Amino acid sequence: MKRYLSLTIALMLGMLGGFPGVNRASAEEFGGNPLRVGKVEDLPEDFIMGVDASSVIVEEDSGVKYYNFAGEEQDVFATLAESGVTHIRVRVWNNPYDAEGHGYGGGNNDIDKAVAIGERATRYGMKLIVDFHYSDFWADPSKQMVPLAWADMDLDTKSEALYAYTVDCLTKLNEAGVAIGMVQLGNETNGALCGETLWPNIQQLMQAGSRAVRECCPDALVAVHFANPENASAYANYAKQLDRHEVDYDVFASSYYPYWHGTLENLTTVLTTVAEKYGKKVMVMETSYAYTIEDTDFSGNTIGEGNNVIQNYPYTVQGQANEIWDVINTVAHIPGGIGVCYWEGTWISVGGSSWEENAAIWETYGSGWASKYAAVYDPNDAGKYYGGNAVDNQALFDETGHPLPSLQVFKLVRSGNDVPLAPDVLEDVHLMVNLHSAVKLPETVEAIMNDNSRQAISVTWDVTGEALQQMSDGGVETYEITGTADGLSARCYVHMVRRNMLVNDSFEDGDIGWTITDLKKASELYVEDKVTDSLTGTKHMHFWSAMPNSVEFTVEQAAENLAPGAYQFSISIMGGDAGETDIYAYAKIDGEQVATAPLTITSYGSWDTATIENIDVAEGQTVTVGIYVKCAGAGNGAWGKIDDAVLALMAE
């Protein structure tokens, strides 16, 4: 937990959670939808409102039933169309089955599934976005594996196989009468596709796929798809390579998940650059947001309690709706912006009372993200970590199959839904209080309103003065206090902490107070602003260097005018690719080192904390504490993050 020198209030959006978001306005009062939704100005009539529904077939096979807004069981595609959805996206894997016919999971999305989904989408007037992964299972920035049937082919043979496969799939869709609006040449192909990692090879495969689309579906748009728009230079390179090799495509599509992919302003910049420089259409092919942090299938969620991610919106139905609105509004005002597609809006929990019950269903029907049978194709990921649905809390339907009000945003953005401004959820209050100091609770709490603005509102806390005094007189501890504000439940966490004698202990103010000594000229050594890599707050000390034996530095701070006594110092680090290391926390008194404590770095997210106790300080002495880091380096180069330094009296 971040320490403060004095009593402060930390109203941190990243600490939200625990209050499932239901706007208090009734659906009947506001025409059937309780959410506040603005009208998107100048929205083109043909703007694509897409939803990826790849898992629908296996969901239904697993016993899931879908309902409309009247609570009646109804074809989910009818409900999607009635809610303003114009396009259905479906992923297509070459052969997601083992030799015995057991599905790999994740929807078991072969071409037959795509045809079945496409027929139903077409029945309700929606077009299909065909998402060819050109893989037997998940393809994304971390892996672009070649289908097993193509594994031993040279590039030319593989290109012809890809062309023939694409023709065969599109022919099946055409013969079934499916309305095809767009075809993707790969999924999140960040510098790789179908086992190829060099652009001359990647573009040859894309050209083969594009040729098949032009022949079979001349009216369909051809899309390429990338992820991580926060890396603007990478996006610029992708577009440059596509242009250099004269790849025949129409749409440059991006994933945009606000947890990881930077700001909407950055997204606007990178997509505008592609649209204007190369004359291409652009869109967001994948986005989503959690409407709750609750898990409903006994299989952990990607976004859940304690996730250290950027939380731009509360985890509520209104928050989910606001995220969708913001992305639509952003893309609609980018030159060449043609649409937005929400990822896996229909993928909800299956089964019921236990993990064991659900696991049997996932394995049988393929409704979890991966089954154990995927090990034959992807032994290092799916084969080890197979299980259920990690995104059920980001769907547009609840766990019972009933549509959330946020689904109707696709329709409401054209007219708006003028619900009165009201609190949606309250931010938790975090008080950091020095031991034996008075606990003073705030008179207001921050409310996140249904338009995603913030307002301070009065709060009444359910606590006595006697209880507050007991907190002050106790030891290092965290207390939870509840209260009420405008009819909503409020929470305050009182963290009783030892007074930290260091300034800028979590690097939130850059390197102020710290002395950084680079002994070997590492490639990168600076304070980084990245919440996902921080232990607390948003910033930390970052280092990386590709050259062997180029990481050696110290980060330290001197504390003067300390009261005599025994002190304790702690500091945390995480990292990887370090090779042989020598890393330790240290304490000096008047320049002479008096104690050390070892530290290790192993892998991302694995924080190690060193603590030095009984640093005896006499009157007038200066204590210097810090961390020494030396790494030989391995792999892509040693890297790490340092955060949360604390120097405190042990007697407090």
C-alpha positions as CSV (number, residue, x, y, z in Angstrom):
1,M,0.0,0.0,0.0
2,K,1.3,3.5,-0.8
3,R,2.7,5.3,2.2
4,Y,2.2,9.0,2.9
5,L,4.2,11.3,5.2
6,S,1.0,12.8,6.5
7,L,-2.6,11.9,6.7
8,T,-4.0,12.0,3.2
9,I,-7.0,10.9,1.3
10,A,-6.4,8.7,-1.8
11,L,-9.5,8.5,-4.0
12,M,-8.2,6.0,-6.5
13,L,-10.3,4.9,-9.4
14,G,-8.3,1.7,-9.7
15,M,-9.6,0.7,-6.2
16,L,-13.2,0.7,-7.3
17,G,-15.2,-2.5,-7.2
18,G,-17.6,-4.4,-5.1
19,F,-20.7,-2.4,-5.9
20,P,-22.3,-4.0,-8.9
21,G,-23.5,-1.1,-11.1
22,V,-27.2,-0.7,-11.5
23,N,-28.4,2.8,-12.1
24,R,-31.1,3.6,-9.7
25,A,-33.5,5.0,-12.3
26,S,-36.2,2.6,-13.3
27,A,-36.4,1.2,-16.8
28,E,-40.1,2.1,-16.9
29,E,-39.4,5.7,-16.0
30,F,-37.1,6.3,-19.0
31,G,-38.6,4.4,-21.9
32,G,-37.3,1.0,-21.1
33,N,-33.6,1.8,-20.7
34,P,-32.2,3.3,-17.4
35,L,-28.8,4.3,-18.7
36,R,-27.7,7.8,-19.6
37,V,-26.5,7.8,-23.2
38,G,-25.6,10.8,-25.3
39,K,-26.3,11.2,-28.9
40,V,-23.2,10.8,-31.2
41,E,-23.3,13.8,-33.5
42,D,-22.7,13.3,-37.2
43,L,-22.8,9.5,-37.0
44,P,-22.9,8.0,-40.5
45,E,-26.0,5.9,-41.3
46,D,-23.8,3.0,-42.4
47,F,-21.5,3.1,-39.4
48,I,-20.8,-0.5,-38.4
49,M,-22.2,-1.5,-35.0
50,G,-20.6,-5.0,-34.6
51,V,-20.7,-7.7,-31.9
52,D,-18.5,-10.7,-31.9
53,A,-20.7,-13.7,-31.2
54,S,-18.3,-16.5,-32.0
55,S,-19.3,-18.7,-29.0
56,V,-23.1,-18.7,-29.4
57,I,-23.4,-22.2,-30.8
58,V,-21.4,-23.9,-28.1
59,E,-23.1,-21.7,-25.5
60,E,-26.5,-23.0,-26.6
61,D,-25.1,-26.6,-26.8
62,S,-24.0,-26.1,-23.2
63,G,-27.5,-25.2,-22.1
64,V,-27.5,-21.4,-22.3
65,K,-30.7,-19.7,-23.1
66,Y,-30.9,-16.1,-24.3
67,Y,-33.8,-13.7,-23.7
68,N,-35.0,-10.4,-25.0
69,F,-35.7,-7.2,-23.0
70,A,-39.2,-8.4,-22.3
71,G,-37.8,-11.4,-20.5
72,E,-38.9,-13.8,-23.2
73,E,-36.7,-16.5,-24.6
74,Q,-35.6,-15.4,-28.1
75,D,-33.0,-16.0,-30.7
76,V,-30.0,-14.0,-29.5
77,F,-29.4,-12.7,-33.0
78,A,-32.9,-11.2,-33.0
79,T,-32.1,-9.4,-29.8
80,L,-28.8,-8.1,-31.1
81,A,-30.5,-6.8,-34.3
82,E,-33.3,-5.1,-32.3
83,S,-30.6,-3.4,-30.2
84,G,-29.0,-1.7,-33.2
85,V,-26.3,-4.3,-34.1
86,T,-25.5,-4.3,-37.8
87,H,-22.7,-6.8,-38.1
88,I,-21.8,-10.1,-36.4
89,R,-18.2,-11.1,-36.2
90,V,-17.1,-14.7,-36.0
91,R,-13.6,-16.2,-35.7
92,V,-12.7,-19.1,-38.0
93,W,-10.0,-21.6,-37.1
94,N,-8.8,-24.2,-39.7
95,N,-9.3,-27.3,-37.6
96,P,-9.8,-26.8,-33.8
97,Y,-10.2,-30.6,-33.1
98,D,-7.8,-33.4,-32.2
99,A,-7.6,-36.6,-34.1
100,E,-10.5,-38.1,-32.1
101,G,-12.7,-35.2,-32.8
102,H,-12.4,-33.5,-29.4
103,G,-12.7,-29.7,-29.7
104,Y,-10.0,-27.4,-28.5
105,G,-12.6,-25.1,-26.9
106,G,-13.1,-21.4,-27.3
107,G,-16.2,-22.0,-29.3
108,N,-14.7,-24.8,-31.5
109,N,-15.0,-22.2,-34.3
110,D,-14.4,-23.9,-37.6
111,I,-16.2,-22.9,-40.8
112,D,-19.3,-25.0,-40.0
113,K,-19.8,-22.8,-36.9
114,A,-19.3,-19.7,-39.0
115,V,-21.9,-20.8,-41.5
116,A,-24.5,-21.6,-38.7
117,I,-23.8,-18.2,-37.1
118,G,-23.8,-16.4,-40.5
119,E,-27.2,-17.9,-41.5
120,R,-28.8,-16.6,-38.3
121,A,-27.2,-13.2,-38.5
122,T,-28.4,-12.8,-42.1
123,R,-31.9,-13.9,-41.1
124,Y,-32.1,-10.8,-39.0
125,G,-30.6,-8.4,-41.5
126,M,-27.0,-8.3,-40.1
127,K,-23.9,-8.9,-42.1
128,L,-21.0,-11.2,-41.2
129,I,-17.4,-10.2,-40.4
130,V,-15.3,-13.3,-41.1
131,D,-12.3,-13.3,-38.8
132,F,-9.8,-15.8,-40.3
133,H,-7.1,-16.6,-37.7
134,Y,-5.3,-18.9,-40.2
135,S,-4.5,-21.1,-37.2
136,D,-6.1,-24.1,-35.6
137,F,-6.7,-22.1,-32.3
138,W,-6.2,-18.7,-30.8
139,A,-4.1,-16.2,-32.7
140,D,-3.1,-13.0,-31.1
141,P,0.0,-10.8,-30.6
142,S,1.7,-13.4,-28.4
143,K,1.2,-16.3,-30.9
144,Q,0.5,-16.8,-34.5
145,M,0.8,-20.6,-34.9
146,V,0.6,-22.4,-38.2
147,P,-2.3,-24.9,-38.7
148,L,-1.0,-28.5,-38.2
149,A,-2.0,-29.4,-41.8
150,W,0.3,-26.7,-43.1
151,A,3.2,-27.1,-40.7
152,D,5.6,-28.7,-43.1
153,M,4.8,-26.5,-46.1
154,D,7.2,-24.0,-47.7
155,L,6.0,-20.5,-48.1
156,D,4.7,-20.8,-51.6
157,T,2.8,-24.0,-50.9
158,K,1.4,-22.5,-47.7
159,S,0.2,-19.4,-49.6
160,E,-1.6,-21.5,-52.1
161,A,-3.1,-23.6,-49.3
162,L,-4.3,-20.4,-47.6
163,Y,-5.8,-19.2,-50.8
164,A,-7.6,-22.5,-51.4
165,Y,-8.8,-22.7,-47.8
166,T,-10.2,-19.1,-47.9
167,V,-12.0,-19.8,-51.2
168,D,-13.5,-23.0,-49.8
169,C,-14.8,-21.2,-46.6
170,L,-16.2,-18.2,-48.4
171,T,-17.9,-20.5,-51.0
172,K,-19.6,-22.4,-48.2
173,L,-20.8,-19.1,-46.7
174,N,-22.0,-17.9,-50.1
175,E,-23.8,-21.1,-50.8
176,A,-25.6,-20.8,-47.4
177,G,-26.8,-17.4,-48.4
178,V,-24.8,-15.6,-45.7
179,A,-24.4,-11.8,-46.2
180,I,-20.7,-11.2,-45.9
181,G,-19.7,-7.6,-45.1
182,M,-16.1,-7.9,-44.3
183,V,-13.2,-10.5,-44.2
184,Q,-10.2,-10.3,-42.0
185,L,-6.8,-11.5,-43.2
186,G,-5.6,-12.8,-39.8
187,N,-6.3,-11.7,-36.2
188,E,-4.1,-9.2,-34.3
189,T,-1.2,-9.9,-36.6
190,N,1.4,-7.8,-34.8
191,G,4.4,-8.7,-37.0
192,A,3.4,-12.4,-37.4
193,L,0.9,-14.5,-39.3
194,C,0.4,-18.3,-39.7
195,G,3.9,-19.0,-38.3
196,E,5.7,-16.4,-40.5
197,T,7.5,-13.5,-38.8
198,L,9.1,-11.7,-41.7
199,W,7.1,-9.0,-43.6
200,P,7.9,-10.4,-47.1
201,N,6.4,-13.7,-46.0
202,I,3.5,-12.2,-44.1
203,Q,2.4,-10.0,-47.0
204,Q,2.6,-13.0,-49.4
205,L,0.1,-14.8,-47.2
206,M,-2.1,-11.7,-46.9
207,Q,-2.1,-11.3,-50.7
208,A,-3.2,-14.9,-51.1
209,G,-6.1,-14.3,-48.7
210,S,-7.1,-11.0,-50.3
211,R,-7.1,-12.5,-53.7
212,A,-9.5,-15.2,-52.5
213,V,-11.9,-12.6,-51.0
214,R,-11.9,-10.4,-54.1
215,E,-12.8,-13.4,-56.2
216,C,-15.5,-14.9,-53.9
217,C,-16.9,-11.8,-52.3
218,P,-16.2,-8.8,-54.5
219,D,-18.5,-6.5,-52.4
220,A,-17.0,-7.4,-49.1
221,L,-14.3,-5.2,-47.4
222,V,-10.9,-6.7,-46.8
223,A,-9.5,-6.0,-43.4
224,V,-6.1,-6.3,-41.7
225,H,-6.1,-6.4,-37.8
226,F,-3.6,-5.3,-35.3
227,A,-3.4,-4.8,-31.5
228,N,-1.6,-2.4,-29.1
229,P,-2.3,1.0,-30.6
230,E,-0.5,2.5,-27.6
231,N,2.7,1.6,-29.6
232,A,2.3,4.3,-32.2
233,S,5.6,3.5,-33.9
234,A,4.6,-0.2,-34.4
235,Y,1.3,0.9,-36.0
236,A,3.2,3.3,-38.3
237,N,5.5,0.4,-39.3
238,Y,2.6,-2.0,-40.0
239,A,0.9,0.5,-42.3
240,K,4.2,1.3,-44.0
241,Q,5.0,-2.4,-44.6
242,L,1.5,-3.0,-46.0
243,D,1.9,-0.1,-48.4
244,R,5.5,-1.0,-49.3
245,H,4.4,-4.5,-50.3
246,E,1.2,-3.2,-52.0
247,V,-1.1,-5.5,-49.9
248,D,-4.6,-5.3,-51.3
249,Y,-6.9,-4.3,-48.4
250,D,-9.5,-1.8,-47.5
251,V,-9.7,-1.5,-43.7
252,F,-6.9,-1.0,-41.1
253,A,-8.5,-2.4,-37.9
254,S,-7.3,-2.1,-34.4
255,S,-8.2,-3.7,-31.1
256,Y,-8.8,-1.2,-28.3
257,Y,-9.2,-2.4,-24.7
258,P,-8.9,0.6,-22.4
259,Y,-7.3,-1.5,-19.7
260,W,-4.1,-1.8,-21.8
261,H,-4.3,0.1,-25.0
262,G,-3.7,3.7,-24.0
263,T,-5.9,6.7,-24.5
264,L,-8.6,7.4,-27.0
265,E,-6.7,10.5,-28.0
266,N,-3.7,8.3,-28.9
267,L,-6.1,5.9,-30.8
268,T,-7.4,8.8,-32.7
269,T,-3.9,9.9,-33.7
270,V,-2.6,6.6,-34.8
271,L,-5.7,5.7,-36.9
272,T,-6.0,9.2,-38.4
273,T,-2.4,8.9,-39.5
274,V,-3.1,5.6,-41.3
275,A,-6.3,6.9,-42.8
276,E,-4.9,10.1,-44.2
277,K,-1.4,8.9,-45.2
278,Y,-2.6,5.7,-47.0
279,G,-6.2,6.4,-47.8
280,K,-7.6,3.5,-45.8
281,K,-10.8,3.0,-43.9
282,V,-10.2,2.4,-40.1
283,M,-12.2,0.8,-37.3
284,V,-12.0,-0.7,-33.9
285,M,-12.4,-4.4,-34.4
286,E,-12.3,-5.4,-30.8
287,T,-13.3,-3.6,-27.6
288,S,-15.1,-4.6,-24.4
289,Y,-15.5,-3.5,-20.7
290,A,-16.5,-5.2,-17.5
291,Y,-19.9,-4.4,-16.1
292,T,-19.0,-6.2,-12.8
293,I,-15.9,-7.6,-11.1
294,E,-17.9,-10.7,-10.1
295,D,-17.0,-14.1,-11.6
296,T,-19.9,-16.4,-12.4
297,D,-18.4,-19.6,-13.6
298,F,-15.7,-20.5,-11.0
299,S,-13.0,-19.8,-13.5
300,G,-11.1,-16.5,-12.9
301,N,-11.7,-13.5,-15.0
302,T,-9.1,-11.4,-16.9
303,I,-10.6,-8.3,-15.2
304,G,-11.5,-9.0,-11.6
305,E,-10.8,-8.1,-8.0
306,G,-7.2,-6.7,-7.5
307,N,-6.3,-6.4,-11.2
308,N,-3.7,-3.7,-11.5
309,V,-5.1,-2.2,-14.7
310,I,-6.1,1.2,-15.9
311,Q,-9.8,1.6,-15.0
312,N,-11.2,4.4,-17.1
313,Y,-14.8,3.6,-16.1
314,P,-16.5,2.0,-13.1
315,Y,-17.3,-1.7,-13.3
316,T,-21.0,-1.1,-13.8
317,V,-23.5,-1.5,-16.6
318,Q,-23.4,2.3,-17.0
319,G,-19.6,2.2,-17.0
320,Q,-19.7,-0.5,-19.7
321,A,-22.2,1.7,-21.7
322,N,-20.0,4.7,-21.4
323,E,-17.0,2.8,-22.7
324,I,-18.9,1.7,-25.7
325,W,-20.2,5.2,-26.3
326,D,-16.7,6.7,-26.1
327,V,-15.2,4.3,-28.6
328,I,-18.1,4.8,-31.0
329,N,-17.8,8.5,-30.7
330,T,-14.1,8.4,-31.2
331,V,-14.1,6.3,-34.3
332,A,-17.0,8.1,-35.8
333,H,-15.0,11.3,-35.8
334,I,-11.8,9.8,-37.2
335,P,-11.4,10.4,-41.0
336,G,-12.2,7.1,-42.6
337,G,-13.7,5.7,-39.4
338,I,-16.3,3.1,-40.3
339,G,-17.3,1.2,-37.2
340,V,-16.8,-0.5,-33.9
341,C,-17.1,-4.2,-33.0
342,Y,-17.6,-5.4,-29.4
343,W,-15.8,-8.6,-28.6
344,E,-17.7,-11.7,-27.5
345,G,-20.7,-9.9,-26.2
346,T,-22.7,-13.1,-26.0
347,W,-20.1,-15.3,-24.2
348,I,-21.5,-15.9,-20.7
349,S,-21.2,-18.5,-18.0
350,V,-22.4,-22.1,-18.5
351,G,-23.3,-24.7,-15.9
352,G,-24.0,-23.7,-12.4
353,S,-23.1,-24.8,-8.9
354,S,-19.4,-25.8,-9.1
355,W,-16.2,-25.7,-11.1
356,E,-16.4,-29.4,-11.5
357,E,-19.9,-29.2,-13.0
358,N,-18.9,-26.4,-15.4
359,A,-15.6,-28.1,-16.4
360,A,-17.4,-31.1,-17.6
361,I,-19.5,-28.9,-19.9
362,W,-16.5,-26.9,-21.1
363,E,-14.7,-30.0,-22.1
364,T,-17.7,-31.6,-23.8
365,Y,-19.0,-28.6,-25.8
366,G,-16.0,-26.2,-26.0
367,S,-17.6,-23.3,-24.1
368,G,-14.5,-22.6,-22.0
369,W,-11.6,-20.6,-23.4
370,A,-9.7,-23.9,-23.9
371,S,-10.1,-27.6,-23.3
372,K,-7.5,-30.1,-22.3
373,Y,-7.6,-31.5,-25.8
374,A,-5.9,-28.2,-27.0
375,A,-2.6,-29.5,-25.6
376,V,-2.0,-31.4,-28.9
377,Y,-1.8,-28.1,-30.7
378,D,-0.8,-25.5,-28.0
379,P,0.9,-27.5,-25.2
380,N,2.6,-24.5,-23.6
381,D,-0.5,-22.3,-23.0
382,A,-3.9,-23.9,-23.6
383,G,-2.6,-27.3,-22.8
384,K,-1.5,-26.1,-19.3
385,Y,-4.1,-23.4,-18.4
386,Y,-7.3,-24.7,-20.0
387,G,-10.5,-23.8,-18.3
388,G,-13.6,-21.7,-18.4
389,N,-14.7,-18.2,-19.5
390,A,-12.4,-15.4,-18.4
391,V,-14.6,-12.6,-19.9
392,D,-18.1,-13.5,-18.7
393,N,-18.1,-10.3,-16.7
394,Q,-17.6,-8.3,-20.0
395,A,-20.5,-9.7,-21.9
396,L,-23.6,-7.8,-23.0
397,F,-25.8,-10.4,-21.3
398,D,-25.9,-11.3,-17.7
399,E,-25.2,-14.8,-16.4
400,T,-28.8,-15.9,-16.9
401,G,-28.8,-14.9,-20.6
402,H,-30.8,-11.7,-20.2
403,P,-29.6,-8.6,-22.1
404,L,-28.0,-5.8,-20.2
405,P,-29.2,-2.3,-20.8
406,S,-25.8,-1.5,-22.2
407,L,-26.5,-3.6,-25.3
408,Q,-28.9,-1.0,-26.5
409,V,-26.2,1.7,-26.7
410,F,-25.7,0.6,-30.3
411,K,-29.2,2.0,-31.0
412,L,-29.3,4.8,-28.4
413,V,-26.2,6.6,-29.8
414,R,-28.3,7.7,-32.7
415,S,-30.9,9.4,-30.6
416,G,-29.5,9.7,-27.1
417,N,-31.3,8.6,-23.8
418,D,-31.8,11.7,-21.7
419,V,-31.7,10.2,-18.2
420,P,-31.2,12.7,-15.4
421,L,-27.6,13.0,-14.0
422,A,-27.2,10.8,-11.0
423,P,-24.5,8.9,-9.1
424,D,-23.7,5.6,-10.6
425,V,-21.2,4.3,-8.0
426,L,-19.0,5.7,-5.3
427,E,-15.2,5.6,-5.2
428,D,-13.7,4.0,-2.2
429,V,-11.9,6.3,0.2
430,H,-8.4,5.3,1.4
431,L,-7.0,7.1,4.4
432,M,-3.3,6.7,5.2
433,V,-2.9,7.7,8.8
434,N,0.3,7.7,10.8
435,L,0.2,5.6,14.0
436,H,-1.2,7.5,17.0
437,S,-2.5,10.3,14.8
438,A,-6.2,11.3,14.9
439,V,-8.4,9.6,12.3
440,K,-10.4,12.3,10.6
441,L,-12.9,10.9,8.1
442,P,-13.8,13.0,5.1
443,E,-17.2,14.8,4.9
444,T,-17.7,14.0,1.2
445,V,-16.9,11.1,-1.1
446,E,-16.3,11.1,-4.8
447,A,-19.3,9.9,-6.9
448,I,-18.9,8.7,-10.4
449,M,-21.9,10.0,-12.2
450,N,-23.8,8.3,-15.0
451,D,-22.1,10.5,-17.5
452,N,-18.7,9.4,-16.1
453,S,-18.1,12.8,-14.5
454,R,-17.1,13.1,-10.9
455,Q,-18.9,15.0,-8.1
456,A,-18.3,15.2,-4.4
457,I,-21.3,14.3,-2.3
458,S,-22.0,14.4,1.4
459,V,-21.5,11.1,3.3
460,T,-22.5,9.8,6.7
461,W,-20.1,7.2,8.3
462,D,-21.3,4.4,10.5
463,V,-18.6,4.7,13.1
464,T,-18.2,6.0,16.7
465,G,-15.5,8.3,18.0
466,E,-14.4,5.6,20.4
467,A,-13.8,3.2,17.4
468,L,-11.7,5.8,15.7
469,Q,-9.6,6.3,18.8
470,Q,-9.0,2.6,19.0
471,M,-7.7,2.6,15.4
472,S,-5.3,5.4,16.3
473,D,-4.1,3.6,19.4
474,G,-3.7,0.2,17.7
475,G,-0.8,-1.0,15.6
476,V,-0.2,-1.2,11.8
477,E,-3.6,-2.4,10.5
478,T,-6.3,-1.7,7.9
479,Y,-9.9,-1.0,9.0
480,E,-13.0,-0.8,6.8
481,I,-15.7,1.7,7.6
482,T,-19.1,1.8,5.8
483,G,-21.4,4.7,5.3
484,T,-24.1,6.2,3.1
485,A,-24.1,8.9,0.5
486,D,-27.1,9.8,-1.6
487,G,-28.6,6.4,-0.9
488,L,-25.5,4.5,-2.1
489,S,-23.2,2.5,0.1
490,A,-19.8,4.1,0.8
491,R,-16.6,2.5,2.0
492,C,-13.6,4.0,3.7
493,Y,-10.4,2.0,4.3
494,V,-8.3,3.4,7.1
495,H,-4.7,2.3,6.8
496,M,-2.7,2.8,10.0
497,V,0.9,3.0,9.0
498,R,4.3,3.9,10.4
499,R,5.4,7.3,9.4
500,N,7.6,7.0,6.3
501,M,10.7,9.2,6.6
502,L,11.3,9.1,2.9
503,V,9.9,11.6,0.4
504,N,8.3,10.4,-2.9
505,D,8.4,6.9,-1.6
506,S,6.5,5.4,-4.6
507,F,8.1,7.6,-7.3
508,E,4.7,9.3,-8.0
509,D,6.6,12.7,-8.2
510,G,9.3,11.4,-10.6
511,D,12.8,11.1,-9.2
512,I,12.4,13.9,-6.7
513,G,14.3,13.0,-3.5
514,W,16.2,10.2,-5.1
515,T,19.8,9.9,-6.3
516,I,20.1,7.6,-9.3
517,T,23.7,6.5,-10.2
518,D,24.1,4.6,-13.4
519,L,27.3,2.6,-13.2
520,K,27.2,0.9,-16.6
521,K,24.9,3.1,-18.8
522,A,21.8,1.0,-19.1
523,S,19.6,1.6,-22.2
524,E,16.7,2.7,-20.0
525,L,16.8,3.9,-16.4
526,Y,14.0,6.3,-15.5
527,V,10.7,6.8,-13.6
528,E,8.0,5.2,-15.7
529,D,4.3,6.1,-15.6
530,K,2.5,2.8,-16.1
531,V,-0.1,1.6,-13.6
532,T,0.0,-2.0,-14.8
533,D,3.7,-2.3,-13.9
534,S,3.5,-0.5,-10.6
535,L,3.1,-2.1,-7.2
536,T,1.1,0.9,-6.0
537,G,0.1,4.2,-7.6
538,T,0.9,4.7,-11.3
539,K,4.7,5.2,-11.3
540,H,7.9,3.3,-10.5
541,M,11.6,3.2,-11.3
542,H,12.1,1.3,-14.6
543,F,15.2,-0.2,-16.1
544,W,16.1,-2.2,-19.2
545,S,19.2,-2.9,-21.3
546,A,19.7,-5.4,-24.1
547,M,23.5,-5.4,-24.0
548,P,25.0,-8.1,-21.7
549,N,26.5,-6.7,-18.4
550,S,25.1,-3.2,-19.0
551,V,22.8,-3.1,-16.0
552,E,24.4,-1.8,-12.8
553,F,23.0,1.1,-10.8
554,T,21.9,2.4,-7.4
555,V,18.8,4.3,-6.4
556,E,19.1,5.9,-3.0
557,Q,17.8,8.6,-0.7
558,A,19.3,10.2,2.4
559,A,17.2,11.0,5.5
560,E,18.4,13.6,7.9
561,N,17.3,14.9,11.3
562,L,15.8,11.6,12.3
563,A,14.8,11.0,15.9
564,P,17.2,8.5,17.6
565,G,15.9,4.9,17.5
566,A,15.8,1.6,15.6
567,Y,14.5,1.9,12.0
568,Q,13.2,-0.5,9.4
569,F,13.7,-0.1,5.6
570,S,11.9,-2.0,2.9
571,I,11.8,-1.8,-0.9
572,S,10.3,-3.9,-3.7
573,I,11.4,-5.1,-7.2
574,M,10.2,-7.3,-10.0
575,G,11.6,-8.1,-13.4
576,G,13.0,-10.7,-15.7
577,D,15.6,-11.8,-18.3
578,A,18.2,-11.0,-15.7
579,G,20.8,-13.8,-16.0
580,E,23.3,-13.7,-13.2
581,T,22.4,-11.0,-10.7
582,D,23.5,-9.2,-7.6
583,I,20.6,-7.2,-6.2
584,Y,20.1,-6.0,-2.6
585,A,18.6,-3.3,-0.5
586,Y,21.1,-1.5,1.7
587,A,21.3,1.0,4.6
588,K,24.2,3.4,5.3
589,I,24.8,5.6,8.4
590,D,26.9,8.6,7.7
591,G,28.1,7.1,4.5
592,E,29.1,3.7,5.9
593,Q,27.1,0.6,4.8
594,V,25.7,-1.1,7.9
595,A,23.2,-3.7,6.5
596,T,21.9,-5.3,3.3
597,A,19.1,-7.6,2.4
598,P,19.0,-9.7,-0.9
599,L,16.5,-9.3,-3.6
600,T,15.6,-11.4,-6.7
601,I,13.8,-10.8,-10.0
602,T,12.2,-13.7,-11.8
603,S,9.1,-12.9,-13.9
604,Y,6.5,-10.3,-14.7
605,G,4.3,-9.4,-11.7
606,S,6.4,-11.4,-9.2
607,W,7.4,-8.7,-6.7
608,D,10.1,-9.4,-4.2
609,T,10.4,-7.2,-1.0
610,A,13.5,-6.9,1.1
611,T,13.3,-5.6,4.6
612,I,16.2,-4.4,6.8
613,E,15.4,-4.1,10.5
614,N,17.1,-2.6,13.5
615,I,18.9,0.2,11.7
616,D,20.2,2.0,14.9
617,V,20.3,5.7,14.4
618,A,21.8,8.1,16.9
619,E,21.2,11.8,17.3
620,G,22.4,13.8,14.3
621,Q,23.2,10.8,12.1
622,T,22.2,10.7,8.4
623,V,20.7,7.5,7.1
624,T,20.9,6.6,3.4
625,V,18.8,3.7,2.1
626,G,18.5,2.3,-1.4
627,I,18.8,-0.5,-3.8
628,Y,21.8,-1.9,-5.7
629,V,21.0,-3.7,-9.0
630,K,23.5,-5.6,-11.2
631,C,22.3,-8.0,-13.9
632,A,24.3,-9.8,-16.6
633,G,21.2,-10.1,-18.7
634,A,19.6,-12.9,-20.7
635,G,17.1,-13.3,-23.5
636,N,15.8,-9.9,-24.6
637,G,17.8,-8.0,-22.0
638,A,17.5,-7.5,-18.2
639,W,14.6,-5.4,-17.1
640,G,12.8,-4.5,-13.9
641,K,10.6,-2.2,-11.9
642,I,11.3,-0.8,-8.4
643,D,8.6,0.6,-6.1
644,D,7.4,1.4,-2.6
645,A,10.4,2.3,-0.4
646,V,9.6,2.7,3.3
647,L,11.9,3.9,6.1
648,A,10.1,4.0,9.5
649,L,10.7,3.8,13.2
650,M,10.1,0.2,14.4
651,A,8.9,1.3,17.8
652,E,5.8,3.0,16.4
